[in-house]
Amino acid sequence: MSDQHADKRKAVALKYEGQGAPRVIAKGERYLAEQIIALARQAGVPIMQDPALVQLLSQVELDAEIPPELYQAVATLLAFVYRMEQKVSGSADKTADTPDTSPASAGPKS
């Protein structure tokens, strides 16, 4: 990874407890982003790279629920995470694809 790329590294951590919308529980750039990612790996939390979604989520205040405009993109992300967890436990189809969480899929449908 080049130093230029490392300077732009961002991370956002979400938590969903089954009620309401997911919340932003951590976010950061550069060193803090690396720490968030390292802690997630240590805890076995799935990590997904989606720079466009991270950019949008990084604008949400800490401990705030994600806005309705991001529900579709985050729902797609959560579905992917759940499929991956099932895949690891051996109870799901082994062909899970990376979801499309691009900003175009995050906006309201016409």
ZARO-203906 format. One line per field, with one value per atom (N, C-alpha, C, O, CB): residue number from 1; chain; atom name; z, x, y negated. Coordinates in pm, 1 decimal, decimal comma, always signed. Each point is the difference from the previous one (the first is absolute). Glycine has a CB too. Layout:
% ZARO-203906
k	[NUM:...]
c	[A:...]
a	[CA:...]
z	[Z:...]
x	[X:...]
y	[Y:...]
% end
This chain:
% ZARO-203906
k	[1:1:1:1:1:2:2:2:2:2:3:3:3:3:3:4:4:4:4:4:5:5:5:5:5:6:6:6:6:6:7:7:7:7:7:8:8:8:8:8:9:9:9:9:9:10:10:10:10:10:11:11:11:11:11:12:12:12:12:12:13:13:13:13:13:14:14:14:14:14:15:15:15:15:15:16:16:16:16:16:17:17:17:17:17:18:18:18:18:18:19:19:19:19:19:20:20:20:20:20:21:21:21:21:21:22:22:22:22:22:23:23:23:23:23:24:24:24:24:24:25:25:25:25:25:26:26:26:26:26:27:27:27:27:27:28:28:28:28:28:29:29:29:29:29:30:30:30:30:30:31:31:31:31:31:32:32:32:32:32:33:33:33:33:33:34:34:34:34:34:35:35:35:35:35:36:36:36:36:36:37:37:37:37:37:38:38:38:38:38:39:39:39:39:39:40:40:40:40:40:41:41:41:41:41:42:42:42:42:42:43:43:43:43:43:44:44:44:44:44:45:45:45:45:45:46:46:46:46:46:47:47:47:47:47:48:48:48:48:48:49:49:49:49:49:50:50:50:50:50:51:51:51:51:51:52:52:52:52:52:53:53:53:53:53:54:54:54:54:54:55:55:55:55:55:56:56:56:56:56:57:57:57:57:57:58:58:58:58:58:59:59:59:59:59:60:60:60:60:60:61:61:61:61:61:62:62:62:62:62:63:63:63:63:63:64:64:64:64:64:65:65:65:65:65:66:66:66:66:66:67:67:67:67:67:68:68:68:68:68:69:69:69:69:69:70:70:70:70:70:71:71:71:71:71:72:72:72:72:72:73:73:73:73:73:74:74:74:74:74:75:75:75:75:75:76:76:76:76:76:77:77:77:77:77:78:78:78:78:78:79:79:79:79:79:80:80:80:80:80:81:81:81:81:81:82:82:82:82:82:83:83:83:83:83:84:84:84:84:84:85:85:85:85:85:86:86:86:86:86:87:87:87:87:87:88:88:88:88:88:89:89:89:89:89:90:90:90:90:90:91:91:91:91:91:92:92:92:92:92:93:93:93:93:93:94:94:94:94:94:95:95:95:95:95:96:96:96:96:96:97:97:97:97:97:98:98:98:98:98:99:99:99:99:99:100:100:100:100:100:101:101:101:101:101:102:102:102:102:102:103:103:103:103:103:104:104:104:104:104:105:105:105:105:105:106:106:106:106:106:107:107:107:107:107:108:108:108:108:108:109:109:109:109:109:110:110:110:110:110]
c	[A:A:A:A:A:A:A:A:A:A:A:A:A:A:A:A:A:A:A:A:A:A:A:A:A:A:A:A:A:A:A:A:A:A:A:A:A:A:A:A:A:A:A:A:A:A:A:A:A:A:A:A:A:A:A:A:A:A:A:A:A:A:A:A:A:A:A:A:A:A:A:A:A:A:A:A:A:A:A:A:A:A:A:A:A:A:A:A:A:A:A:A:A:A:A:A:A:A:A:A:A:A:A:A:A:A:A:A:A:A:A:A:A:A:A:A:A:A:A:A:A:A:A:A:A:A:A:A:A:A:A:A:A:A:A:A:A:A:A:A:A:A:A:A:A:A:A:A:A:A:A:A:A:A:A:A:A:A:A:A:A:A:A:A:A:A:A:A:A:A:A:A:A:A:A:A:A:A:A:A:A:A:A:A:A:A:A:A:A:A:A:A:A:A:A:A:A:A:A:A:A:A:A:A:A:A:A:A:A:A:A:A:A:A:A:A:A:A:A:A:A:A:A:A:A:A:A:A:A:A:A:A:A:A:A:A:A:A:A:A:A:A:A:A:A:A:A:A:A:A:A:A:A:A:A:A:A:A:A:A:A:A:A:A:A:A:A:A:A:A:A:A:A:A:A:A:A:A:A:A:A:A:A:A:A:A:A:A:A:A:A:A:A:A:A:A:A:A:A:A:A:A:A:A:A:A:A:A:A:A:A:A:A:A:A:A:A:A:A:A:A:A:A:A:A:A:A:A:A:A:A:A:A:A:A:A:A:A:A:A:A:A:A:A:A:A:A:A:A:A:A:A:A:A:A:A:A:A:A:A:A:A:A:A:A:A:A:A:A:A:A:A:A:A:A:A:A:A:A:A:A:A:A:A:A:A:A:A:A:A:A:A:A:A:A:A:A:A:A:A:A:A:A:A:A:A:A:A:A:A:A:A:A:A:A:A:A:A:A:A:A:A:A:A:A:A:A:A:A:A:A:A:A:A:A:A:A:A:A:A:A:A:A:A:A:A:A:A:A:A:A:A:A:A:A:A:A:A:A:A:A:A:A:A:A:A:A:A:A:A:A:A:A:A:A:A:A:A:A:A:A:A:A:A:A:A:A:A:A:A:A:A:A:A:A:A:A:A:A:A:A:A:A:A:A:A:A:A:A:A:A:A:A:A:A:A:A:A:A:A:A:A:A:A:A:A:A:A:A:A:A:A:A:A:A:A:A:A:A:A:A:A:A:A:A:A:A:A:A:A]
a	[N:CA:C:O:CB:N:CA:C:O:CB:N:CA:C:O:CB:N:CA:C:O:CB:N:CA:C:O:CB:N:CA:C:O:CB:N:CA:C:O:CB:N:CA:C:O:CB:N:CA:C:O:CB:N:CA:C:O:CB:N:CA:C:O:CB:N:CA:C:O:CB:N:CA:C:O:CB:N:CA:C:O:CB:N:CA:C:O:CB:N:CA:C:O:CB:N:CA:C:O:CB:N:CA:C:O:CB:N:CA:C:O:CB:N:CA:C:O:CB:N:CA:C:O:CB:N:CA:C:O:CB:N:CA:C:O:CB:N:CA:C:O:CB:N:CA:C:O:CB:N:CA:C:O:CB:N:CA:C:O:CB:N:CA:C:O:CB:N:CA:C:O:CB:N:CA:C:O:CB:N:CA:C:O:CB:N:CA:C:O:CB:N:CA:C:O:CB:N:CA:C:O:CB:N:CA:C:O:CB:N:CA:C:O:CB:N:CA:C:O:CB:N:CA:C:O:CB:N:CA:C:O:CB:N:CA:C:O:CB:N:CA:C:O:CB:N:CA:C:O:CB:N:CA:C:O:CB:N:CA:C:O:CB:N:CA:C:O:CB:N:CA:C:O:CB:N:CA:C:O:CB:N:CA:C:O:CB:N:CA:C:O:CB:N:CA:C:O:CB:N:CA:C:O:CB:N:CA:C:O:CB:N:CA:C:O:CB:N:CA:C:O:CB:N:CA:C:O:CB:N:CA:C:O:CB:N:CA:C:O:CB:N:CA:C:O:CB:N:CA:C:O:CB:N:CA:C:O:CB:N:CA:C:O:CB:N:CA:C:O:CB:N:CA:C:O:CB:N:CA:C:O:CB:N:CA:C:O:CB:N:CA:C:O:CB:N:CA:C:O:CB:N:CA:C:O:CB:N:CA:C:O:CB:N:CA:C:O:CB:N:CA:C:O:CB:N:CA:C:O:CB:N:CA:C:O:CB:N:CA:C:O:CB:N:CA:C:O:CB:N:CA:C:O:CB:N:CA:C:O:CB:N:CA:C:O:CB:N:CA:C:O:CB:N:CA:C:O:CB:N:CA:C:O:CB:N:CA:C:O:CB:N:CA:C:O:CB:N:CA:C:O:CB:N:CA:C:O:CB:N:CA:C:O:CB:N:CA:C:O:CB:N:CA:C:O:CB:N:CA:C:O:CB:N:CA:C:O:CB:N:CA:C:O:CB:N:CA:C:O:CB:N:CA:C:O:CB:N:CA:C:O:CB:N:CA:C:O:CB:N:CA:C:O:CB:N:CA:C:O:CB:N:CA:C:O:CB:N:CA:C:O:CB:N:CA:C:O:CB:N:CA:C:O:CB:N:CA:C:O:CB:N:CA:C:O:CB:N:CA:C:O:CB:N:CA:C:O:CB:N:CA:C:O:CB:N:CA:C:O:CB:N:CA:C:O:CB:N:CA:C:O:CB:N:CA:C:O:CB]
z	[+0,0:+0,0:+0,0:+79,3:+43,0:-208,1:-6,4:+113,8:+57,7:-307,5:+281,1:+104,7:-37,1:+86,6:-22,4:-193,9:-44,1:+31,6:+51,3:-233,8:+151,8:+24,7:+150,1:+43,3:-255,7:+291,3:+144,5:+61,3:+95,0:-90,7:-58,2:+53,3:-21,2:+71,1:-113,5:-52,6:-31,0:+64,6:-19,5:-195,2:+290,4:+58,8:+99,4:+86,4:-117,5:+18,6:+91,1:+42,0:-72,4:-35,8:+225,4:+47,0:+79,1:+68,0:-60,2:-18,9:+76,4:+53,8:-73,6:-68,4:+270,3:+61,7:+32,1:+54,0:+42,8:-131,7:+26,2:+102,1:+11,9:-243,9:+305,2:+92,7:-21,4:-5,0:+175,4:-183,0:-16,3:+105,7:+10,3:-259,6:+328,1:+109,9:-24,6:+93,0:+57,6:-274,3:-32,9:+10,0:-47,3:+125,0:-18,1:+9,1:-51,7:+16,0:+181,9:-259,6:-55,7:-115,6:-59,4:+282,1:-253,4:-109,0:+58,5:+117,7:-262,7:+63,0:+47,2:+41,8:-52,2:-100,0:+246,9:+50,4:-37,9:-11,1:+201,6:-209,8:-20,9:+138,8:+79,2:-299,5:+249,3:+133,3:+0,8:+106,7:-52,9:-169,6:-9,7:-142,2:-95,1:+277,0:-194,9:-132,8:+13,9:+103,9:-183,5:-27,0:+5,9:-130,7:-92,1:+332,8:-246,5:-116,7:+43,0:+117,5:-227,8:+12,9:+17,0:+115,7:-3,5:-89,5:+195,9:+109,9:+72,0:+30,6:-3,6:-0,1:+69,2:-83,7:+54,5:+60,1:-245,1:-88,3:+10,4:+7,1:-164,1:+158,0:+12,9:+132,3:+4,6:-147,0:+249,6:+131,0:+1,3:+56,7:+50,9:-169,1:-9,0:-74,4:+43,1:-39,8:-114,0:-80,3:+78,4:-1,8:-209,1:+279,4:+78,1:+110,8:+21,2:-71,5:+120,7:+106,2:-56,1:+60,4:+72,2:-247,2:-63,4:-35,7:+23,8:-114,7:+34,2:-34,7:+124,2:-0,8:-195,3:+302,9:+124,6:+55,7:+56,6:-8,4:-64,4:+53,2:-95,5:+33,0:+94,0:-245,5:-97,4:-69,6:-54,4:+190,6:-135,2:-65,4:-149,9:-40,1:+249,1:-292,4:-145,0:-43,6:+50,3:-82,3:-62,0:-53,0:-148,7:-72,2:+248,7:-220,9:-141,8:-48,0:+68,4:-46,9:-138,4:-56,9:-100,5:-100,2:+133,5:-5,6:-90,8:+23,2:+78,6:-78,9:-68,3:+24,3:-12,8:+77,7:-160,0:-13,2:-18,5:+120,1:+47,6:-296,8:+298,2:+115,6:+125,7:+81,6:-186,6:+121,2:+114,9:-1,4:+104,1:-103,1:-118,0:-11,2:+48,7:+73,2:-268,4:+155,3:+43,1:+149,7:+70,0:-298,7:+277,3:+141,5:+90,8:+114,7:-181,1:+16,8:+83,3:+30,3:+88,2:-187,6:+27,5:+24,9:+110,1:+46,3:-284,7:+280,4:+105,9:+135,1:+19,2:-164,1:+236,9:+133,0:+74,6:-22,3:+28,9:+82,6:+83,3:+85,4:+52,3:-48,5:+9,5:+76,7:-57,6:+65,7:+134,0:-321,8:-66,7:-92,1:-54,6:+66,2:-27,5:-96,5:-140,8:-26,0:+184,5:-248,3:-139,2:-54,6:+43,7:-75,5:-61,9:-55,5:-96,2:-56,3:+80,5:-43,2:-89,6:-140,6:-65,0:+196,1:-178,5:-134,8:-14,7:-111,5:+91,9:+130,7:-5,4:+39,8:+2,0:+48,3:-18,7:+42,4:-100,8:+37,9:+85,4:-251,3:-101,1:-9,7:-2,5:-124,8:+121,8:-12,0:+122,9:-12,9:-130,8:+262,3:+122,3:+15,7:+50,2:+56,8:-148,5:+4,0:-90,0:+36,3:+10,5:-162,9:-90,9:+65,1:-9,9:-190,0:+265,8:+71,1:+111,0:+12,1:-64,7:+133,4:+109,0:-52,0:+58,9:+78,4:-246,5:-59,7:-43,1:+19,6:-97,4:+19,6:-40,3:+122,2:-3,6:-192,3:+303,9:+122,3:+54,9:+37,9:+13,5:-46,5:+51,6:-86,4:+51,8:+42,1:-227,2:-89,3:+24,3:+0,3:-172,2:+192,3:+24,7:+132,7:+9,7:-142,8:+234,8:+128,8:-14,6:+59,0:+61,0:-198,1:-24,3:-79,0:+24,8:-20,0:-99,5:-82,6:+87,5:-17,1:-179,8:+290,0:+90,2:+87,5:+27,5:-27,7:+43,9:+84,6:-81,1:+56,9:+104,8:-296,2:-85,7:-29,5:-50,5:+141,2:-60,4:-20,0:-116,7:-13,7:+254,4:-324,9:-111,6:-130,5:-2,8:+158,3:-262,0:-134,6:-5,6:+50,7:-152,2:+41,9:-5,3:-111,3:-28,7:+122,7:-157,8:-113,6:+29,2:-91,7:-55,9:+272,4:+33,4:-74,6:+0,4:+226,8:-291,3:-74,1:+83,1:+91,2:-309,0:+186,5:+64,6:-44,0:-119,2:+128,7:+86,1:-35,7:-67,2:+12,2:+177,8:-261,7:-59,9:+101,0:+17,9:-255,8:+303,9:+97,0:-48,1:+80,2:+105,4:-316,8:-57,2:+34,1:+28,6:-215,5:+184,2:+31,1:-85,4:+46,4:+20,8:-189,8:-85,1:+61,5:-11,1:-192,4:+268,4:+62,2:+136,8:+57,1:-181,4:+178,2:+132,4:-2,7:+101,7:-35,4:-178,6:-7,8:-10,9:-19,6:-85,5:+117,7:-12,4:-140,9:-98,3:+275,8:-185,2:-129,3:-57,4:+72,8:-1,2:-201,5:-65,3:-47,8:-57,4:-11,7]
x	[+85,3:-85,3:+89,5:+93,9:-280,2:+159,9:+80,6:-37,4:-108,3:+127,6:+73,0:-28,2:-118,1:-78,5:+319,6:-254,0:-114,0:-130,6:-93,6:+233,5:-146,4:-122,1:-26,9:-114,7:+152,4:+66,7:-16,4:-55,5:-78,2:+267,4:-149,2:-48,3:-149,5:-62,9:+286,8:-281,7:-141,9:-84,1:-121,5:+184,8:-2,9:-71,4:-104,3:+29,2:+172,7:-323,5:-109,3:-67,4:+3,5:-38,5:-26,0:-76,4:-120,4:+5,3:+203,6:-316,5:-121,7:-49,5:-7,5:-53,4:+27,3:-54,4:-147,1:-37,9:+264,8:-308,5:-143,6:-39,1:+65,1:-106,7:-64,5:-56,3:-150,2:-65,6:+251,5:-239,6:-144,6:-48,9:+49,6:-37,6:-109,5:-50,2:-140,0:-64,6:+205,5:-188,7:-129,3:-116,9:-109,3:+200,8:-71,8:-105,4:+55,0:+118,4:-225,7:+21,4:+45,3:+95,2:+1,2:-29,2:+106,2:+97,0:+138,6:+24,5:-161,8:+227,1:+138,2:+58,6:-38,0:+67,6:+63,1:+65,6:+147,5:+63,4:-226,6:+215,8:+143,7:+64,0:-24,0:-6,9:+112,6:+60,1:+147,9:+57,5:-221,6:+225,0:+139,8:+24,6:-58,5:+134,3:+11,0:+40,3:+131,9:+30,3:-271,1:+317,9:+127,3:+74,8:-37,6:+47,3:+97,5:+87,4:+141,3:+35,7:-179,4:+222,1:+141,8:+23,8:-48,6:+103,4:+19,5:+37,0:-123,8:-7,1:+222,0:-311,2:-121,1:-75,1:-54,1:+37,9:+12,5:-63,8:+71,4:-64,7:-6,6:+203,6:+77,6:-31,4:-9,7:+192,5:-198,7:-31,9:-140,3:-20,4:+172,2:-247,1:-136,5:+2,0:-63,2:-33,6:+168,5:+8,5:+70,2:-44,5:+48,9:+104,2:+73,5:-87,7:-0,9:+216,2:-288,6:-89,0:-111,9:-37,2:+89,4:-105,1:-104,9:+54,2:-66,3:-42,5:+228,4:+60,1:+20,1:-32,0:+146,5:-61,6:+22,4:-130,0:-1,7:+197,5:-303,8:-129,7:-75,9:-108,5:+100,0:+65,1:-67,7:-116,0:-87,9:+155,1:-68,4:-105,8:+28,8:+112,1:-151,4:-60,0:+22,0:+36,7:-54,4:-107,7:+254,8:+45,8:-29,3:+30,9:+150,4:-240,8:-30,0:+55,2:-11,9:-195,4:+267,4:+54,2:-98,8:-32,7:+268,5:-282,4:-88,8:+23,6:-71,0:-104,4:+275,5:+36,9:-116,3:-8,7:+233,2:-312,6:-112,1:-94,1:-44,5:+61,2:-47,0:-88,4:+68,2:-64,3:-45,9:+238,4:+73,8:-3,0:-17,1:+166,3:-132,6:-4,1:-134,9:-4,4:+164,8:-268,8:-133,2:-20,4:-50,6:-37,5:+127,7:-19,1:+88,1:-36,4:-22,8:+173,4:+89,8:-59,5:+48,8:+146,3:-298,6:-66,9:-105,8:-51,6:+93,1:-73,6:-98,5:+69,9:+113,1:-246,6:+66,2:+56,2:+19,3:-73,5:-37,0:+210,7:+22,2:-122,9:-63,3:+310,0:-279,3:-113,8:-135,1:-102,9:+247,5:-144,8:-125,8:-42,2:+83,5:-26,5:-188,1:-50,8:+31,5:+7,5:-192,0:+202,9:+23,1:-127,3:-109,8:+278,6:-156,1:-118,5:-75,1:+58,8:+56,3:-244,3:-81,0:+58,2:-19,2:-178,1:+267,6:+57,2:+101,9:+27,1:-63,1:+92,2:+101,7:-54,3:+75,4:+94,9:-299,0:-57,5:+25,4:+43,6:-217,7:+147,2:+12,6:+144,3:+24,5:-216,3:+286,6:+140,4:+46,5:+70,2:-28,4:-80,1:+42,0:-73,7:+58,0:-9,0:-174,8:-72,4:+68,2:+11,5:-227,0:+260,3:+72,7:+129,9:+37,0:-137,9:+169,5:+123,5:-26,7:+72,5:+17,8:-193,1:-32,1:-39,0:+37,3:-110,9:-0,7:-36,1:+125,7:+10,3:-231,2:+315,9:+127,3:+73,5:+51,5:-36,8:-9,9:+67,8:-66,8:+68,5:-2,2:-198,7:-70,5:+26,6:+17,2:-194,2:+180,3:+31,1:+141,4:+23,6:-181,2:+250,8:+138,5:+11,9:+74,6:+6,2:-153,5:+2,0:-55,9:+53,1:-77,4:-82,3:-56,6:+97,0:+13,3:-243,6:+297,3:+97,1:+111,9:+41,9:-96,1:+102,1:+106,7:-47,7:+75,8:+19,6:-220,4:-52,3:-41,6:-39,5:-36,9:+85,0:-29,3:-146,3:-37,7:+237,2:-283,9:-143,1:-57,5:-122,0:+106,1:+101,2:-51,8:+64,8:+100,9:-143,1:-17,7:+53,9:+138,3:+19,4:-251,5:+327,0:+137,9:+24,0:+115,5:-46,7:-173,2:+18,6:-42,9:-40,7:+7,2:+41,7:-40,0:+87,8:+122,6:-201,5:+14,4:+70,9:+8,2:-80,1:+3,0:+173,2:+10,7:-118,9:-29,9:+284,2:-322,7:-118,3:+35,7:+111,8:-230,5:+20,8:+15,2:-51,0:-120,8:+94,7:+117,8:-38,7:+42,5:+22,1:-3,3:-7,5:+41,9:-101,3:-115,9:+234,1:-75,0:-94,0:-125,9:-106,8:+300,6:-183,7:-118,8:-101,1:-120,6:+259,4:-91,3:-92,7:-44,7:-94,6:+203,7:-42,1:-34,1:-113,6:-66,1:+300,5:-257,6:-101,1:-139,9:-19,5:+186,7:-265,2:-139,5:-29,9:+52,1:-116,8:-18,2:-40,3:-113,6:-91,5:+163,0:-67,0:-106,1:-110,2:-97,8:+263,1]
y	[+117,2:-117,2:-123,1:-7,4:+130,5:-218,3:-121,5:-94,5:+9,8:+14,6:-116,6:-97,4:-88,7:-38,6:+41,9:-36,1:-80,8:+71,0:-61,3:-39,4:+230,9:+76,7:+10,2:-11,5:+142,2:-109,1:+13,9:-128,1:+5,7:+158,7:-281,4:-126,5:-17,7:-78,4:-18,5:+167,1:-14,2:+109,5:+2,4:-110,6:+198,3:+112,5:-48,5:-82,6:+227,0:-92,8:-32,8:+129,6:+99,5:-326,8:+225,0:+115,2:-49,7:-102,5:+246,7:-69,0:-27,3:+133,5:+98,3:-303,4:+208,2:+120,8:-24,2:-103,9:+167,0:+36,2:-7,1:+105,1:+103,7:-190,1:+59,1:+97,9:+2,5:-104,0:+67,7:+158,5:+15,4:+96,8:+112,2:-159,0:+3,4:+81,0:+54,2:+48,3:-182,6:+126,9:+57,8:-96,3:+31,4:+179,8:-326,4:-100,4:-131,7:-29,5:+146,6:-195,5:-126,0:+24,5:+107,8:-217,5:+10,3:+10,5:+27,5:-26,6:-131,0:+210,6:+17,1:-135,2:-104,7:+305,1:-195,4:-120,5:-0,6:+104,9:-114,7:-109,2:-16,9:-1,2:-91,1:-40,6:+233,2:+8,7:-38,0:-21,6:+199,6:-186,2:-44,6:-46,7:+51,9:+109,1:-259,2:-44,8:-73,5:-58,7:+41,1:+22,4:-69,6:+7,6:+72,5:-24,2:-125,3:-3,9:+37,4:-8,9:-168,8:+219,2:+30,5:+96,5:+113,1:-337,7:+181,7:+88,9:+53,2:+119,0:-245,3:+40,6:+44,0:+103,2:+96,3:-319,7:+204,3:+98,6:+134,1:+104,5:-288,0:+181,1:+123,8:+69,7:+122,6:-221,8:+22,1:+57,1:+61,1:+107,4:-276,1:+101,6:+53,5:+132,7:+96,5:-329,9:+238,6:+122,4:+110,7:+114,7:-252,3:+104,4:+100,4:+57,6:+121,3:-240,5:+34,1:+47,7:+87,2:+100,6:-306,1:+167,1:+80,5:+138,3:+101,0:-310,2:+213,7:+129,8:+85,9:+118,9:-225,0:+46,3:+73,7:+56,7:+109,3:-256,5:+72,9:+42,0:+91,2:+48,0:-260,5:+236,7:+84,9:-68,2:+66,9:+124,6:-323,3:-76,4:-3,9:-31,5:-109,3:+172,2:-6,3:-141,7:-98,4:+287,7:-197,2:-128,0:-2,2:+94,8:-115,5:-87,7:-15,2:-132,6:-101,6:+243,1:-140,5:-122,9:-58,0:+63,6:+20,4:-204,0:-72,1:-149,2:-62,7:+251,1:-245,3:-139,9:-98,4:-95,1:+153,5:-37,5:-92,8:+4,0:-104,4:+134,1:+90,1:+12,2:-53,8:-66,0:+266,6:-173,4:-53,2:-152,5:-63,5:+266,9:-261,0:-146,4:-53,9:-98,9:+108,8:+54,0:-43,7:+22,4:-87,7:+139,6:+65,4:+32,0:-85,4:-25,9:+258,4:-276,0:-81,0:-137,7:-70,6:+192,1:-159,1:-127,9:+10,3:-101,7:+40,9:+183,4:+22,0:-20,9:+44,6:+120,6:-232,3:-24,0:+131,9:+96,1:-322,3:+229,9:+117,9:+28,6:-91,8:+44,0:+174,1:+51,1:-40,8:+15,9:-22,6:-45,6:-35,4:+114,1:+72,1:-319,1:+261,5:+97,6:-48,2:-120,1:+190,3:+25,0:-37,8:-64,9:+34,5:+154,6:-281,4:-66,0:+91,9:+92,4:-313,7:+196,6:+83,5:+13,4:+102,8:-172,7:-31,7:+5,6:+113,2:+44,5:-290,8:+292,9:+105,7:+136,9:+97,3:-270,0:+182,4:+127,6:+111,3:+108,7:-235,3:+101,0:+105,2:+49,6:+120,6:-221,7:+8,3:+39,4:+77,4:+100,3:-300,9:+155,1:+67,9:+132,8:+96,2:-318,5:+229,8:+127,7:+102,4:+117,1:-238,7:+78,0:+88,9:+45,7:+117,0:-233,4:+25,2:+32,5:+101,3:+98,8:-327,3:+205,3:+92,1:+137,6:+101,5:-295,6:+198,2:+129,2:+74,6:+121,1:-215,4:+23,1:+60,0:+55,3:+111,8:-270,9:+80,9:+44,2:+125,1:+95,0:-332,0:+238,4:+117,1:+122,9:+110,3:-260,6:+131,0:+112,9:+51,1:+120,8:-213,4:+1,1:+40,4:+74,7:+97,4:-294,9:+152,5:+69,9:+140,8:+94,1:-313,2:+234,6:+132,2:+86,0:+119,8:-217,1:+35,2:+71,5:+55,5:+114,5:-262,7:+67,3:+42,6:+115,0:+93,0:-325,6:+226,7:+106,9:+122,3:+101,8:-274,7:+163,3:+114,5:+21,1:+105,8:-5,4:-198,8:+20,6:-78,2:-9,2:+50,8:-98,1:-79,7:+40,8:+70,4:-260,1:+144,1:+17,5:-62,5:-110,5:+110,1:+67,2:-47,1:-100,9:-31,5:+249,1:-269,6:-90,0:-143,2:-71,4:+266,1:-238,1:-137,5:-99,1:+11,1:+63,1:-171,5:-103,2:-126,9:-20,6:+119,5:-183,0:-129,5:-84,6:-7,5:+22,3:-79,0:-78,3:-131,0:-50,1:+153,7:-158,2:-132,2:-101,5:-15,0:+105,1:-159,7:-101,9:-137,6:-90,7:+258,0:-182,2:-127,5:-108,7:+30,0:+90,5:-247,3:-108,7:+4,3:-39,8:-98,0:+184,7:+9,4:+95,2:-22,3:-26,5:+155,1:+94,1:-49,4:+54,3:+133,0:-289,8:-50,2:-101,0:-21,2:+60,1:-100,2:-104,7:+54,4:+120,0:-263,4:+55,3:+42,8:+49,1:-52,6:-111,0:+263,0:+56,3:-82,0:-38,9:+269,4:-257,4:-78,2:+89,5:-47,8:-122,1]
% end
